Amino acid sequence: MIQCTPHRKIFYNDENGYTIASYRTSQTIPESAVNQSFKNGESVFTAFGTAIPFIEGIDTGLEGKWVKTGYGLQLSVAESQIFMPTTREGIECYLASGLIKGIGPVTANRIVSRFGEATLKILDTQPERLLEVKGITKSKLETILKSYSESRSLRELMQYLSPLKVGPKRVSDIRDYFGANALQIVKEKPFRLCELSGFGFENVDTIARKNKNFRPNDTLRVKAAILQVLKNAESDGHLYLDSREIVKQAAELLNYGMYRQAVEIRLIKDIGNEMVFSDELLAAEGHALYSIKNYMAEKMAAEHILRVMNNRQTSYDIERELDEVQGTAHMVLTKQQKEAVRAVFANSLSIITGGPGTGKTTVERIILKIFEKKEREKTALLCAPTGRASRNMVISTGYPAMTIHKALYITGEEEEVNLDLTEELDEDLIIIDEMSMVDMWLFFVLISKVKNGARVVFIGDPDQIPSVGPGSVFKEMIDSGVIPVTVLDVQFRQAEGSRIIINALKMNNGDTDLLFGDDFQFISVDSDEVAAEVVADLYQKKLEAGHGDTDVVQVLTPFRQDTPVGSNALNRKLRELVNPQFPGCLEMKLGSSVFRLRDKVMQLKNTDEVSNGDMGIVTDIYQNEDGNSTLVVRFEDGRIGEYGSEDYGILMHAYAATIHKSQGSQYPAVIIPVLPCFKRMLKRNIYYTAVTRAKCEVFLVGNWAAFCEAVMTDDKEKRNTKLAYRIQMEALRIEKAKSQYDTSDGQIAS
């Protein structure tokens, strides 16, 4: 094992922990592996592997084999270990690493200056002596000692897991989740790790197989495999799978790499039945098997839909108000637009659909104006799935709007939502836009919190790509035939000569005979690499024409990685083009990403103040009172977000974004690569969604045959969901109950 210290992190993948980094060592290594030599006899070498430790200043042990790569001889790491520091410099680095709350670089320096190499011993045996250090109060000491105690158990956990390719951040997540007993739980019941977000069956199985007491047919292991199969199905949009398919896939997972079938099909079926009838982890309907969470979300959502529909509000005659509003706004509504408005005031729940340019926004404004006239004392809520979509509602209607998550006070992961603590919505009119983006779980929480007597309006374009999460809520509600639906199909913007709208409609009908001109262009290229160059050139030209405003143009692509025209690669290319590094420029590293002053960024998670999908500009990078770096982002509506070193994975560069991330957004110009490398994403609804993000200009860059394949592939994935059926059955149940009540009531009267 090579004992070394981290020198420079070269690459880190947040998703799987794959790391490339250089290390300094005083041990002898192959001469061809030496990148740099120092006078003290130390050499620098490069190592790579999954979740190899990299904590600056902390001694590390690496074991593996030397491999010849395109960059010379490098160490492919098989096992790793972390050693506690013994030198003043090492101890200071450890204290300032961020592992111990309350100690930043400045405080770490003061502590080590006072106690030297005895610092860690002082922390273990005489912690009250830290009060001798300037700036450490009794309350701060309590924070430090609590964190230090946790870091000690964290170290033990890290030493056990780091050889098993589990990185420091994930080790910290395990310690936070399981507490002081984390190491014992991981050793004795490793499949409990599947309870944590980001720990799938495959990587936990790798950890479990290293344990000397590993049993392939362990009940927890079989349960984890079954749940993983359902989790994989969720990523394809499914709420349930056929039980026979689950057994088949679980057997493949459980027996992978085994010399014989170690886990029998019979055992998987028996444990699956136990999960349904005893554990209540799964729900079964015939051969359809759900996770209990998805089953309850779908079932209860249908019940709440009918609850809202059957608690009717006053049905208004709005003809006079319709005429007044049209006169005041100097507009003439189409027949369908009038019907959409009437349906809202005649029903507790209604749906309005339509493609781009069909006047959905106009209908929203009219609904709000009539609501103000008819129900002066009541309140309205406008919301959408993303921050950008909700801000578009503000711009287009002139009324306040927010994300669905913010309206429901949801700021963390789905699993953290306590429905009992989520308050009922007070508003009497609720309008939800971009409904095609709403998945089953979010919809269930939303509809369950609508009060009796409220009016709810769902608006969206069912031809756009479906929600990232499982379910097909908007389509299922429409297909149920129970909820009043108005389809807007008159194109207003088409009359203005917008090739974008005309071509979007053609694409949606599988027609590749498009109209080209200044506002809609196709640029043919021969390869992914050339496409990336053309995209960069177009981006720079549009940016120059917009005087450097990055909001005037957006690159949209189907993939994040695996190709030069994925958003990750394009972000690196575009950033160096429009915001290159220069001597003295302010930068800050968050995980594997380095952000600069003036970088365009996107938030990837919901927090209290910032929503998933919000875009902004890095406006400052500074050091706080503890000496820790802080990154400041100003978002589009003026909100400010601040990020520390622990916040990696929350931001990404946003010069290029995936088409899925663009839903609910509008940009003056969009640049869209379309190439054979996107094979599994060459679908009509994906490119229809991308094209309809543009207000003024569309630039398609790529291969015409690939574009035609996308337009002609109407592969609206069939998602396993029964929401439409459940809505129909619940409506029949209520109708039957009413009928029985009416009959019995008649008998009593007679």
C-alpha positions in Angstrom: 0.0 0.0 0.0 1.3 3.4 -1.0 1.1 6.0 1.8 0.5 9.4 0.3 -1.3 12.8 0.7 -3.8 14.4 -1.7 -2.1 16.9 -4.2 -4.8 17.9 -6.7 -8.3 16.6 -7.7 -8.5 16.3 -11.5 -11.9 14.9 -11.9 -14.9 13.8 -9.8 -18.2 12.3 -10.8 -20.9 13.2 -8.3 -23.2 10.4 -9.5 -20.9 7.4 -9.0 -17.9 8.8 -7.0 -15.4 8.0 -9.8 -12.3 10.1 -9.1 -9.0 11.0 -10.8 -6.5 12.7 -8.6 -2.8 13.2 -8.0 -1.1 12.3 -4.7 2.3 13.1 -3.2 4.4 10.2 -1.7 7.9 9.7 -0.4 7.7 6.0 -1.2 9.4 4.5 -4.3 7.0 4.3 -7.3 7.7 3.4 -11.0 9.8 6.2 -12.6 7.3 6.5 -15.6 4.5 7.2 -13.1 6.2 10.3 -11.6 4.5 13.5 -12.8 6.6 15.9 -10.6 9.4 15.6 -8.1 10.2 17.7 -5.0 13.5 18.4 -3.2 12.3 16.6 -0.1 12.2 13.4 -2.1 8.4 13.3 -2.6 7.0 12.4 -6.0 3.6 13.2 -7.5 1.6 10.4 -9.2 -1.9 10.1 -10.6 -4.5 7.6 -9.3 -8.0 6.8 -10.4 -10.9 4.7 -9.1 -14.4 4.9 -7.6 -14.7 6.8 -4.3 -11.0 7.0 -3.6 -10.5 9.3 -0.6 -9.4 12.9 -1.2 -9.2 15.0 2.0 -6.6 17.7 1.7 -3.7 17.3 4.1 -4.9 13.9 5.4 -2.6 10.9 4.9 -4.1 8.2 2.6 -3.2 4.7 1.8 -3.8 3.5 -1.8 -3.4 0.0 -3.2 -3.9 -1.2 -6.7 -2.0 -1.9 -10.0 -0.1 0.4 -12.3 -1.9 0.9 -15.6 -0.6 2.5 -18.8 -3.1 5.1 -19.9 -3.1 7.9 -22.6 -1.7 10.2 -19.9 1.1 7.8 -18.8 1.4 5.3 -16.0 -1.3 5.7 -13.4 -2.5 3.8 -10.3 -5.8 1.9 -10.7 -7.0 1.9 -7.1 -8.5 -1.3 -5.7 -8.4 -0.5 -2.0 -7.8 2.7 0.0 -7.5 3.8 3.6 -7.4 7.1 5.6 -4.8 7.7 8.3 -5.3 10.2 11.1 -2.7 13.1 10.9 0.2 13.4 13.3 2.0 16.5 12.0 1.0 20.1 12.8 0.2 20.7 9.2 -1.8 17.6 8.8 -3.8 18.2 12.0 -4.6 21.8 10.9 -5.7 20.5 7.5 -7.9 17.9 9.2 -9.5 20.5 11.5 -10.1 22.9 8.6 -11.5 20.2 6.2 -15.1 21.0 7.0 -15.6 17.6 8.9 -15.9 19.4 12.2 -18.6 22.1 12.5 -17.5 25.3 14.2 -13.9 25.1 12.9 -12.8 26.8 9.8 -9.3 27.5 8.5 -8.8 30.6 10.8 -9.9 28.7 14.0 -8.0 25.6 13.0 -4.8 27.7 12.7 -5.3 29.2 16.2 -6.0 25.8 17.8 -2.9 24.2 16.3 -0.8 27.2 17.1 -1.8 26.8 20.7 -1.6 23.0 21.1 0.7 21.9 18.3 0.9 18.1 17.7 -1.0 17.5 21.0 -4.1 19.0 19.5 -6.1 15.8 18.9 -5.1 14.4 22.3 -6.4 17.7 23.9 -9.6 17.2 22.0 -10.0 13.7 23.3 -8.9 14.2 26.9 -9.1 17.9 27.9 -11.5 19.5 25.4 -12.4 22.4 27.8 -8.9 23.8 27.1 -10.1 24.9 23.7 -11.6 27.8 25.6 -8.0 29.1 25.8 -8.2 29.8 22.0 -9.3 33.2 20.8 -12.8 33.2 19.4 -14.0 29.9 21.0 -16.9 30.5 23.3 -18.7 27.9 25.5 -21.5 27.6 23.0 -19.0 27.2 20.1 -17.1 24.6 22.1 -20.3 22.5 22.5 -20.8 22.6 18.7 -17.1 21.6 18.1 -17.1 18.8 20.6 -20.4 17.3 19.3 -19.1 17.5 15.8 -15.7 16.0 16.8 -17.4 13.1 18.5 -19.4 12.5 15.4 -16.3 12.8 13.2 -14.5 10.2 15.3 -17.3 7.6 14.5 -17.3 9.0 11.0 -13.5 8.2 10.7 -14.2 4.6 11.8 -17.0 4.3 9.3 -14.8 5.8 6.6 -12.0 3.4 7.3 -14.4 0.5 6.9 -16.1 1.8 3.8 -13.4 3.5 1.8 -11.9 0.2 0.6 -15.4 -0.6 -0.6 -15.5 2.4 -2.9 -17.8 4.6 -0.7 -16.7 8.2 -0.8 -16.5 10.7 2.1 -19.8 12.5 1.3 -21.7 9.2 1.2 -20.1 8.0 4.4 -21.2 11.2 6.1 -24.7 10.7 4.8 -24.7 7.2 6.4 -23.5 8.5 9.7 -26.1 11.3 9.7 -28.9 8.8 8.9 -28.0 5.9 11.3 -26.3 7.9 14.0 -23.8 6.4 16.5 -24.7 2.8 15.5 -23.9 3.4 11.8 -20.8 1.1 11.7 -22.6 -1.7 13.5 -25.6 -1.5 11.2 -23.5 -1.4 8.0 -21.5 -4.5 9.2 -24.5 -6.5 10.4 -27.4 -5.3 8.2 -25.8 -3.7 5.1 -29.0 -3.7 3.1 -30.4 -1.1 5.4 -28.2 1.3 3.3 -30.9 1.0 0.6 -33.1 3.2 2.9 -30.8 6.1 1.9 -31.3 8.1 -1.2 -28.6 7.4 -3.7 -27.8 3.9 -2.4 -29.1 1.4 -4.9 -29.1 -2.4 -4.6 -26.1 -2.9 -6.8 -23.6 -0.7 -4.8 -24.9 -2.0 -1.5 -24.6 -5.5 -2.7 -20.9 -4.9 -3.5 -20.5 -3.7 0.1 -22.4 -6.7 1.5 -20.4 -9.3 -0.5 -17.2 -8.1 1.1 -18.6 -9.1 4.5 -17.4 -12.5 5.7 -20.9 -13.3 6.9 -22.5 -12.6 3.5 -25.5 -14.8 2.7 -27.0 -14.5 -0.9 -30.4 -15.5 0.3 -30.6 -13.1 3.2 -34.2 -11.8 3.5 -33.1 -8.2 3.7 -31.1 -8.7 0.5 -34.1 -10.2 -1.4 -36.4 -7.4 -0.2 -33.8 -4.8 -1.3 -33.6 -6.4 -4.8 -37.4 -6.4 -5.2 -37.6 -2.7 -4.2 -34.7 -1.9 -6.5 -36.6 -3.4 -9.5 -39.6 -1.2 -8.7 -37.3 1.8 -8.2 -35.7 1.1 -11.7 -39.3 1.0 -13.1 -40.0 4.4 -11.6 -37.1 5.9 -13.6 -39.0 4.7 -16.7 -42.1 6.4 -15.5 -43.9 3.3 -14.1 -45.9 3.2 -10.9 -46.2 -0.6 -10.9 -44.8 -3.7 -12.7 -46.2 -7.1 -13.4 -45.3 -9.4 -10.5 -43.8 -12.0 -12.8 -41.5 -9.3 -14.3 -40.4 -8.3 -10.8 -39.5 -11.8 -9.9 -37.6 -12.3 -13.1 -35.6 -9.0 -12.7 -35.0 -9.6 -9.0 -33.6 -13.1 -9.7 -31.2 -11.6 -12.2 -30.0 -9.0 -9.7 -29.6 -11.5 -6.8 -27.8 -14.2 -8.8 -25.6 -11.9 -10.9 -22.0 -13.1 -10.7 -22.9 -16.2 -8.7 -21.5 -19.6 -9.8 -25.0 -21.1 -9.4 -28.5 -19.9 -8.8 -28.0 -19.0 -5.2 -31.4 -17.5 -4.7 -34.4 -19.6 -5.9 -37.4 -18.1 -7.7 -39.7 -19.7 -5.0 -37.9 -17.8 -2.2 -38.3 -14.5 -4.1 -42.0 -15.1 -4.5 -42.4 -16.0 -0.8 -40.6 -12.9 0.4 -42.5 -10.8 -2.1 -45.7 -12.1 -0.6 -44.4 -11.3 2.9 -43.7 -7.7 1.7 -47.4 -7.5 0.6 -49.2 -9.2 3.4 -46.9 -8.8 6.5 -44.6 -5.9 6.0 -47.0 -3.8 3.9 -44.1 -2.5 1.8 -45.8 -3.5 -1.4 -49.4 -3.4 -2.6 -50.8 -6.0 -5.1 -53.8 -5.7 -7.5 -53.9 -8.9 -9.5 -50.5 -9.2 -11.1 -49.8 -5.5 -10.7 -47.3 -4.8 -7.9 -46.7 -1.3 -6.5 -44.5 0.1 -3.8 -46.9 1.1 -1.0 -46.0 4.8 -1.5 -46.9 4.8 -5.2 -50.1 2.7 -4.6 -51.4 5.1 -1.9 -50.5 8.2 -4.0 -52.4 6.9 -7.0 -55.4 5.6 -5.1 -55.8 8.6 -2.8 -55.3 11.0 -5.7 -58.3 9.6 -7.4 -60.4 9.8 -4.3 -59.4 13.5 -3.7 -60.1 14.4 -7.3 -63.7 13.2 -6.8 -63.9 14.8 -3.4 -63.0 18.2 -4.9 -65.4 17.6 -7.8 -68.3 16.7 -5.6 -67.9 19.6 -3.2 -69.4 22.0 -5.8 -69.0 25.8 -5.7 -71.7 28.1 -6.8 -72.2 27.8 -10.6 -72.1 31.3 -12.1 -73.7 32.9 -15.2 -70.6 34.8 -16.4 -71.8 36.0 -19.8 -72.0 39.7 -18.7 -68.5 39.5 -17.2 -67.1 37.8 -20.3 -68.4 40.6 -22.5 -67.1 43.3 -20.1 -63.6 41.7 -19.8 -63.3 41.3 -23.6 -64.4 44.9 -24.1 -62.0 46.2 -21.5 -59.1 44.2 -22.9 -60.0 44.9 -26.5 -60.0 41.2 -27.5 -62.4 38.7 -29.0 -62.2 35.2 -27.4 -62.7 32.1 -29.6 -65.5 29.7 -28.9 -63.2 27.3 -27.2 -61.7 30.0 -25.0 -65.1 31.1 -23.8 -66.1 27.4 -23.1 -62.9 27.0 -21.1 -63.7 30.0 -18.9 -67.4 28.9 -18.5 -66.2 25.4 -17.5 -64.1 26.9 -14.7 -67.1 28.7 -13.1 -69.5 25.8 -13.7 -67.3 23.2 -12.1 -65.1 22.7 -9.1 -62.4 21.0 -11.2 -61.6 21.5 -14.9 -58.9 21.0 -17.5 -57.7 23.3 -20.3 -55.3 21.9 -22.9 -53.7 23.3 -26.0 -50.4 23.6 -27.9 -48.2 26.7 -28.1 -49.9 29.9 -29.4 -53.5 28.7 -28.7 -54.3 31.3 -26.1 -54.0 29.4 -22.8 -52.4 32.4 -21.1 -55.2 34.7 -22.3 -57.7 32.3 -20.8 -55.8 32.4 -17.5 -56.0 36.2 -17.4 -59.8 36.2 -18.2 -60.5 33.6 -15.5 -58.6 35.7 -12.9 -60.4 38.9 -13.9 -63.9 37.3 -13.7 -62.9 35.6 -10.4 -62.1 39.1 -9.0 -65.5 40.4 -10.1 -67.6 37.4 -8.9 -65.8 36.5 -5.7 -64.3 39.7 -4.3 -63.6 38.3 -0.8 -61.9 35.2 -2.0 -58.3 34.4 -2.9 -56.5 32.7 -5.8 -53.3 30.7 -6.0 -51.2 30.4 -9.2 -48.5 27.7 -9.3 -46.4 25.6 -11.6 -43.9 22.7 -11.2 -40.7 24.9 -11.6 -39.5 28.3 -10.7 -39.2 29.5 -14.3 -42.7 28.3 -15.1 -44.2 30.1 -12.2 -42.3 33.3 -13.1 -43.7 33.0 -16.6 -47.2 32.9 -15.1 -46.3 36.2 -13.2 -45.2 37.8 -16.4 -48.1 36.6 -18.6 -50.9 37.2 -16.1 -49.6 40.0 -13.8 -50.6 38.0 -10.8 -48.3 36.5 -8.1 -47.3 32.8 -8.7 -45.1 30.3 -7.0 -43.9 26.7 -7.4 -46.1 23.9 -6.3 -43.4 22.8 -3.8 -43.4 26.3 -2.3 -47.2 26.4 -2.1 -47.1 23.1 -0.2 -44.0 24.0 1.9 -42.1 21.1 0.4 -38.4 21.9 0.5 -36.6 18.5 0.9 -36.8 15.0 -0.7 -40.2 13.4 -1.3 -39.5 10.9 1.5 -39.2 13.7 4.0 -42.7 15.1 3.4 -44.9 14.8 6.4 -48.4 15.0 5.0 -49.9 15.5 8.5 -47.8 18.7 8.9 -48.5 20.0 5.4 -51.3 22.6 5.7 -54.4 22.7 3.7 -54.4 25.3 0.9 -56.5 28.3 1.9 -57.2 29.6 -1.6 -60.6 29.4 -3.3 -59.3 29.3 -6.9 -56.2 27.3 -7.7 -54.6 27.4 -11.2 -51.8 24.9 -12.0 -49.9 25.5 -15.3 -47.5 23.1 -17.1 -49.4 20.1 -15.7 -47.6 17.6 -18.0 -44.6 18.0 -15.7 -46.3 17.0 -12.5 -45.6 13.4 -11.3 -47.9 11.2 -9.3 -46.5 11.9 -5.8 -46.4 15.7 -6.2 -50.0 15.6 -7.6 -51.2 13.5 -4.8 -49.8 15.9 -2.2 -51.3 18.9 -4.1 -54.8 17.5 -4.6 -55.0 16.2 -1.0 -54.4 19.7 0.3 -57.2 21.4 -1.8 -60.0 22.4 0.6 -63.6 21.5 0.0 -65.4 24.1 -2.1 -62.3 25.3 -4.0 -62.1 25.6 -7.8 -59.1 23.9 -9.4 -58.0 24.5 -13.0 -55.3 22.3 -14.6 -53.6 23.8 -17.7 -51.0 22.2 -20.0 -49.9 20.7 -23.2 -50.3 16.9 -23.2 -48.0 16.5 -26.2 -44.9 17.7 -24.3 -42.6 15.2 -22.6 -44.1 13.6 -19.5 -43.0 14.2 -15.9 -39.5 13.1 -14.9 -41.1 11.3 -11.9 -43.4 8.3 -12.4 -46.9 8.5 -13.5 -48.8 10.2 -16.4 -51.1 12.4 -14.3 -52.3 15.0 -16.8 -52.9 12.5 -19.6 -54.7 10.1 -17.3 -57.0 12.8 -15.9 -57.9 13.8 -19.5 -58.4 10.1 -20.6 -60.6 9.3 -17.6 -63.5 11.2 -19.3 -64.7 12.2 -15.8 -63.2 15.7 -15.6 -64.4 18.5 -17.8 -61.8 19.2 -20.5 -61.6 22.1 -23.0 -59.2 21.8 -25.9 -57.9 25.1 -27.4 -56.9 24.5 -31.0 -57.0 27.9 -32.7 -53.5 29.2 -33.4 -53.1 32.9 -32.7 -49.3 33.2 -33.2 -49.5 31.4 -36.5 -51.3 34.4 -37.9 -48.2 36.5 -36.9 -46.1 34.4 -39.3 -44.2 32.5 -36.6 -42.5 29.5 -38.3 -41.8 28.2 -34.8 -45.5 27.6 -34.1 -46.2 26.3 -37.6 -43.3 23.9 -37.5 -44.1 22.7 -34.0 -47.6 21.8 -35.2 -46.1 20.0 -38.2 -43.7 18.1 -36.0 -46.5 17.1 -33.7 -48.3 15.6 -36.6 -45.3 13.7 -37.8 -44.7 16.1 -40.7 -41.1 16.9 -41.7 -42.0 19.4 -44.4 -41.0 22.3 -42.3 -40.7 26.0 -43.2 -37.3 27.6 -42.9 -36.2 31.2 -42.6 -34.5 33.6 -40.2 -36.5 32.5 -37.2 -36.2 28.7 -37.9 -33.0 27.2 -39.3 -31.5 23.8 -39.7 -27.7 23.5 -40.0 -26.3 20.2 -41.2 -23.1 18.8 -39.7 -21.2 15.6 -40.2 -20.2 14.6 -36.6 -20.8 15.3 -32.9 -17.6 17.2 -32.7 -18.4 19.5 -35.5 -21.9 20.0 -34.1 -20.4 21.1 -30.8 -18.2 23.7 -32.7 -21.2 25.0 -34.6 -23.3 25.2 -31.4 -20.5 27.2 -29.7 -20.2 29.5 -32.7 -23.9 30.2 -32.8 -24.0 30.7 -29.1 -21.2 33.3 -29.2 -22.9 35.2 -32.1 -26.3 35.4 -30.3 -24.6 36.4 -27.1 -22.7 39.2 -28.9 -25.9 40.4 -30.5 -27.5 40.4 -27.0 -24.6 42.5 -25.6 -23.5 39.6 -23.4 -26.9 38.8 -21.8 -26.9 35.0 -21.3 -30.7 35.1 -21.0 -31.1 35.8 -24.8 -30.0 32.3 -25.9 -30.1 28.8 -24.4 -28.7 25.5 -25.7 -31.0 22.5 -25.2 -29.8 19.0 -25.6 -31.3 15.5 -24.7 -28.3 14.2 -22.8 -26.2 15.4 -19.9 -23.1 13.3 -20.8 -21.5 10.6 -23.0 -21.2 12.9 -26.0 -19.5 16.2 -27.1 -23.0 17.6 -27.5 -24.3 16.6 -24.1 -25.0 19.5 -21.7 -21.9 18.7 -19.5 -19.5 18.8 -22.4 -21.2 21.8 -24.0 -21.2 23.7 -20.6 -17.4 23.3 -20.4 -16.9 24.4 -23.9 -19.3 27.4 -23.8 -18.0 28.6 -20.4 -14.4 28.8 -21.6 -15.7 30.7 -24.6 -17.8 33.3 -22.8 -16.3 33.4 -19.3 -12.7 32.2 -19.6 -10.3 32.0 -16.7 -7.8 34.8 -16.3 -5.1 35.6 -13.7 -6.7 36.6 -10.4 -10.3 35.6 -11.4 -12.5 34.5 -8.5 -13.3 30.8 -8.5 -14.7 28.3 -6.1 -14.9 24.5 -6.2 -18.1 22.7 -5.3 -17.6 18.9 -5.6 -16.1 18.3 -9.0 -17.3 21.6 -10.5 -15.4 24.9 -10.5 -17.5 28.0 -10.6 -16.3 31.5 -11.6 -17.6 35.0 -11.1 -20.2 35.7 -13.8 -20.9 32.0 -14.5 -24.4 31.2 -15.5 -25.7 28.4 -13.2 -28.9 26.3 -12.5 -30.2 25.1 -9.2 -30.7 21.3 -9.1 -32.7 20.9 -5.9 -35.6 22.6 -4.1 -34.6 24.6 -1.1 -36.5 27.1 1.1 -35.8 30.0 -1.2 -34.7 28.6 -4.5 -36.4 26.0 -6.8 -35.1 23.2 -8.9 -34.5 24.6 -12.4 -33.9 28.2 -11.3 -31.2 30.0 -13.3 -28.9 32.8 -12.1 -25.5 34.4 -12.3 -22.5 34.0 -9.8 -22.1 37.6 -8.5 -19.6 37.1 -5.7 -17.2 34.6 -4.1 -15.9 35.6 -0.6 -14.6 34.1 2.6 -16.8 34.2 5.7 -15.6 34.8 9.3 -14.4 31.3 9.6 -12.3 31.6 6.5 -14.7 29.3 4.5 -15.4 30.2 0.9 -18.9 31.2 0.0 -20.4 31.5 -3.5 -23.2 34.0 -4.1 -25.8 33.6 -6.9 -28.3 36.2 -8.0 -31.3 34.5 -9.5 -33.6 35.9 -12.3 -36.1 37.6 -10.0 -33.5 39.1 -7.7 -33.4 36.4 -5.0 -29.9 35.7 -3.6 -28.6 32.2 -2.9 -25.4 31.5 -0.9 -23.5 28.2 -1.2 -20.7 26.7 0.9 -18.3 23.8 0.2 -20.8 21.3 1.6 -23.4 22.3 -1.1 -21.9 20.5 -4.0 -24.4 18.8 -6.3 -26.9 21.6 -5.9 -25.6 23.8 -8.7 -24.5 23.2 -12.3 -23.4 25.4 -15.2 -26.4 26.4 -17.3 -25.1 27.7 -20.6 -26.5 24.4 -21.9 -29.3 22.4 -20.2 -31.2 19.2 -20.9 -34.6 19.5 -22.7 -36.2 17.9 -19.6 -34.8 20.7 -17.4 -36.2 23.4 -19.9 -39.8 22.4 -19.4 -41.9 25.4 -18.3 -39.2 27.9 -19.6 -39.2 30.3 -22.5 -36.1 31.8 -24.2 -35.7 34.3 -27.0 -33.5 31.9 -29.0 -32.7 28.2 -28.6 -30.0 26.1 -30.1 -30.8 22.4 -30.3 -28.4 19.6 -31.4 -30.1 16.6 -33.1 -27.7 13.7 -34.0 -27.7 9.9 -34.2 -25.8 9.7 -30.9 -29.1 10.7 -29.2 -30.7 7.4 -30.6 -32.9 6.5 -27.6 -34.0 10.2 -27.2 -34.9 10.8 -30.9 -38.6 11.1 -30.1 -41.3 13.5 -31.3 -42.4 14.8 -27.9 -38.8 15.6 -26.9 -38.0 17.8 -29.9 -41.5 19.3 -29.9 -40.9 20.3 -26.3 -37.4 21.8 -27.2 -38.7 23.8 -30.2 -41.6 25.2 -28.3 -39.3 26.7 -25.7 -38.3 29.4 -28.2 -40.0 32.7 -28.5 -38.2 34.1 -31.5 -35.6 31.8 -33.0 -34.8 28.1 -33.3 -31.5 26.7 -34.6 -31.4 22.9 -35.1 -27.8 21.7 -35.5 -27.1 18.2 -36.7 -28.2 15.4 -39.0 -31.4 15.7 -41.0 -32.0 11.9 -41.0 -31.8 11.9 -37.2 -34.2 14.8 -37.0 -36.7 13.0 -39.3 -36.4 9.9 -37.1 -37.3 12.0 -34.1 -40.3 13.7 -35.7 -41.7 10.4 -37.0 -41.2 8.5 -33.7 -44.4 9.0 -31.8 -43.0 7.0 -28.9 -45.1 8.4 -26.1 -44.0 5.8 -23.6 -46.8 3.8 -22.1 -46.4 4.2 -18.4 -47.8 1.6 -16.0 -50.5 3.6 -14.1 -54.1 3.1 -13.4 -55.1 6.7 -12.4 -57.7 7.1 -15.2 -59.3 3.8 -14.2 -59.3 4.7 -10.5 -60.9 8.1 -11.3 -63.6 6.3 -13.3 -64.2 3.6 -10.6 -64.4 6.3 -7.8 -66.9 8.3 -9.9 -69.0 5.1 -10.4 -68.8 4.3 -6.7 -70.0 7.8 -5.7 -72.8 7.7 -8.3 -73.9 4.3 -7.0 -73.9 5.5 -3.4 -76.0 8.5 -4.4 -78.4 6.3 -6.3 -78.8 4.0 -3.3 -79.3 6.9 -1.0 -81.9 8.4 -3.3 -83.8 5.1 -3.4 -83.7 4.5 0.3 -84.7 8.1 0.9 -87.7 7.6 -1.4 -88.7 4.5 0.6 -88.7 6.4 3.9 -90.8 9.2 2.4 -93.4 6.8 1.2 
